[in-house]
Amino acid sequence: IGTSLCEDDRLDLAKELIELAGDKLILPVDTITSKEFSNDVGHQIVSVENIPSNEMGLDIGPKSVELFQAALKGAKTVVWNGPMGVFEMPNFARGTIGVCEAIAKLDGAITIIGG
């Protein structure tokens, strides 16, 4: 995960939850990374398996947006807690906007959004 934050004391719980969720858990497949927490520095799209050790993930990538949009099609209830990236910075807001647009297009769905 490069320089992204990780709570090492919660890794066992995370692994347990991933196992319990099985194929119902959808995780990002790509991410937008940068060396700094700033909108004004360079950034790149990389696979989640290839995050550079000196960079942090600041948004989900375009393939992940498509993955989440496809998973949301036809949903009748959506509970969403928190943005996909640092949406306050335009270079890292596309993931949040893409998922939000997919939720907004749901016909008759109950949506609960917070975070």
C-alpha positions in Angstrom: 0.0 0.0 0.0 3.0 2.3 -0.3 2.9 5.1 2.2 -0.9 4.9 2.7 -2.0 4.5 6.3 -2.4 1.0 7.7 -3.5 -0.1 11.1 -1.3 -3.1 11.5 -3.2 -4.1 14.7 -6.3 -4.5 12.6 -4.9 -6.7 9.8 -6.2 -9.9 11.3 -9.7 -8.5 11.6 -9.6 -7.2 8.0 -8.5 -10.7 6.7 -11.4 -12.3 8.7 -13.9 -9.9 7.3 -12.6 -10.4 3.7 -13.0 -14.1 4.2 -16.5 -13.8 5.6 -17.7 -11.5 2.8 -16.4 -13.9 0.1 -17.4 -12.7 -3.4 -19.8 -10.1 -2.0 -16.9 -7.8 -1.2 -15.7 -5.7 -4.0 -12.3 -4.0 -3.6 -10.6 -1.5 -5.9 -8.4 -3.0 -8.7 -6.6 0.3 -9.5 -5.7 3.5 -7.7 -4.4 6.9 -8.3 -1.2 7.5 -6.4 1.0 10.4 -5.5 4.1 11.1 -3.5 2.5 13.9 -1.6 -0.9 14.7 -0.1 -1.4 17.6 -2.5 -3.5 18.3 -5.6 -0.5 20.1 -7.1 1.9 17.2 -7.5 2.2 14.5 -10.1 0.0 11.5 -9.9 -0.5 8.2 -11.8 -2.9 5.3 -12.1 -1.5 2.0 -11.0 -2.9 -1.5 -10.3 -3.4 -2.1 -6.5 -0.7 -4.7 -6.7 1.8 -2.1 -8.0 1.6 0.8 -5.7 5.0 2.4 -5.5 6.6 2.1 -2.1 7.1 5.9 -1.9 3.6 6.8 -3.0 0.1 6.8 -1.4 -3.3 5.9 -2.9 -5.5 9.0 -3.0 -8.4 7.8 -5.1 -9.7 4.7 -6.8 -8.8 4.4 -10.5 -11.0 4.3 -13.5 -11.3 0.5 -13.7 -12.4 0.5 -10.1 -15.0 3.2 -10.8 -16.4 1.0 -13.6 -16.4 -2.1 -11.3 -18.4 -0.3 -8.6 -20.8 1.3 -11.2 -21.5 -2.2 -12.6 -22.0 -3.6 -9.1 -24.5 -0.9 -8.2 -26.7 -1.4 -11.3 -30.1 -2.5 -10.1 -29.4 -2.0 -6.4 -32.4 -1.3 -4.3 -30.6 -0.3 -1.1 -27.2 1.3 -0.9 -25.4 2.2 2.3 -22.2 4.2 1.6 -19.8 5.3 4.3 -17.2 7.7 3.1 -15.7 8.9 -0.1 -13.5 6.8 -2.5 -10.7 9.3 -2.3 -9.6 12.7 -1.3 -12.6 14.3 -3.0 -11.7 17.8 -1.8 -8.8 17.8 -4.3 -10.0 17.7 -8.0 -7.3 15.3 -9.1 -8.5 12.7 -6.5 -12.3 13.3 -6.7 -13.2 11.3 -9.8 -13.8 8.0 -7.9 -16.2 9.6 -5.5 -18.0 11.4 -8.2 -18.2 8.3 -10.4 -19.7 6.2 -7.7 -22.0 9.1 -6.6 -23.3 9.4 -10.2 -24.1 5.7 -10.3 -26.0 5.9 -7.1 -27.9 9.0 -8.3 -29.1 7.1 -11.4 -30.6 4.2 -9.3 -34.4 4.1 -9.8 -36.4 3.9 -6.6 -33.4 2.8 -4.5 -33.1 3.6 -0.8 -29.7 5.3 -0.4 -27.9 6.2 2.9 -24.7 8.1 2.4 -22.5 9.4 5.2 -18.9 9.8 6.2 
